[in-house]
Amino acid sequence: MKLKMIFAATALIVAPALSMACPAHTKQAMSCADGMTYDQESHSCVLIAS
């Protein structure tokens, strides 16, 4: 019985750490308003030059 409790406690401790280490959660998409585009240099939305 003690062995099951140790495994359960270990799983509960390790699972959140593994989910935070997942690289898929680190990327976010930038969206700009209509008529604007994302500028890589300034890292912000700028008006589209016409």
Backbone as numpy.savetxt, mean C-alpha at the origin, in Angstrom:
# Nx Ny Nz CAx CAy CAz Cx Cy Cz
-2.04 -29.78 24.25 -2.86 -28.58 24.25 -2.00 -27.32 24.25
-0.91 -27.33 24.99 -0.03 -26.17 25.04 0.60 -25.91 23.68
0.91 -26.98 22.96 1.52 -26.83 21.64 0.57 -26.14 20.67
-0.71 -26.46 20.73 -1.72 -25.81 19.87 -1.82 -24.33 20.20
-1.77 -23.99 21.48 -1.85 -22.59 21.89 -0.62 -21.80 21.42
0.54 -22.43 21.46 1.76 -21.78 20.99 1.67 -21.51 19.49
1.22 -22.51 18.73 1.07 -22.32 17.29 0.04 -21.25 16.95
-1.07 -21.22 17.68 -2.11 -20.23 17.44 -1.61 -18.82 17.77
-0.90 -18.68 18.86 -0.37 -17.37 19.24 0.68 -16.90 18.24
1.52 -17.83 17.79 2.53 -17.47 16.79 1.88 -17.03 15.49
0.84 -17.72 15.07 0.14 -17.35 13.83 -0.49 -15.96 13.96
-1.06 -15.66 15.11 -1.68 -14.35 15.31 -0.65 -13.22 15.37
0.54 -13.53 15.79 1.60 -12.51 15.85 2.24 -12.31 14.48
2.47 -13.39 13.74 3.20 -13.32 12.47 2.32 -12.85 11.32
1.05 -13.18 11.30 0.17 -12.84 10.17 0.11 -11.35 9.88
-0.09 -10.46 10.85 -0.13 -9.02 10.52 1.22 -8.50 10.00
2.30 -9.04 10.52 3.62 -8.60 10.06 3.83 -8.99 8.60
3.41 -10.17 8.24 3.55 -10.62 6.85 2.65 -9.82 5.91
1.46 -9.47 6.34 0.56 -8.71 5.47 1.07 -7.29 5.26
1.74 -6.71 6.24 2.29 -5.37 6.09 3.53 -5.37 5.21
4.21 -6.49 5.12 5.43 -6.58 4.32 5.13 -6.84 2.84
3.90 -7.05 2.50 3.51 -7.35 1.12 3.74 -6.13 0.24
4.52 -6.25 -0.84 4.82 -5.09 -1.69 3.63 -4.60 -2.51
2.60 -5.40 -2.66 1.45 -5.00 -3.47 0.68 -3.85 -2.82
0.83 -3.66 -1.53 0.09 -2.62 -0.83 0.82 -1.29 -0.77
1.99 -1.21 -1.38 2.75 0.02 -1.26 2.51 0.99 -2.41
1.91 0.54 -3.48 1.71 1.40 -4.64 0.30 1.98 -4.64
0.21 3.26 -4.97 -1.07 3.93 -5.07 -1.12 4.67 -6.39
-2.28 4.73 -6.98 -2.44 5.44 -8.24 -2.80 6.90 -7.96
-2.19 7.80 -8.71 -2.48 9.23 -8.58 -3.54 9.58 -9.61
-4.58 10.27 -9.22 -5.60 10.71 -10.17 -5.72 12.23 -10.06
-5.90 12.85 -11.21 -6.02 14.31 -11.28 -7.40 14.67 -11.81
-7.81 15.89 -11.57 -9.10 16.38 -12.04 -9.10 16.49 -13.56
-10.27 16.65 -14.13 -10.40 16.82 -15.58 -9.60 18.03 -16.04
-8.88 17.87 -17.15 -8.09 18.96 -17.69 -6.71 19.08 -17.05
-6.37 18.13 -16.20 -5.07 18.17 -15.54 -4.37 16.82 -15.75
-3.05 16.84 -15.62 -2.26 15.62 -15.74 -1.20 15.61 -14.64
-0.70 14.43 -14.32 0.30 14.31 -13.25 1.69 14.61 -13.80
2.41 15.49 -13.13 3.77 15.86 -13.51 4.77 15.14 -12.61
5.62 14.28 -13.20 6.57 13.50 -12.43 7.62 14.37 -11.73
8.00 15.47 -12.34 9.04 16.32 -11.76 8.57 17.04 -10.52
7.38 17.61 -10.57 6.87 18.36 -9.41 6.03 17.50 -8.48
5.73 16.26 -8.90 4.91 15.34 -8.12 3.56 15.95 -7.75
2.94 16.60 -8.73 1.63 17.19 -8.50 0.86 17.25 -9.82
-0.40 17.61 -9.74 -1.24 17.75 -10.93 -1.03 19.12 -11.53
-0.90 19.19 -12.85 -0.73 20.47 -13.56 -1.72 20.53 -14.69
-2.05 21.77 -15.11 -2.95 21.97 -16.23 -2.32 21.45 -17.52
-3.16 20.87 -18.37 -2.69 20.38 -19.66 -2.50 21.58 -20.59
-1.31 21.72 -21.13 -1.02 22.83 -22.05 -1.65 22.50 -23.40
-2.36 23.47 -23.97 -2.99 23.23 -25.28 -2.43 24.14 -26.34
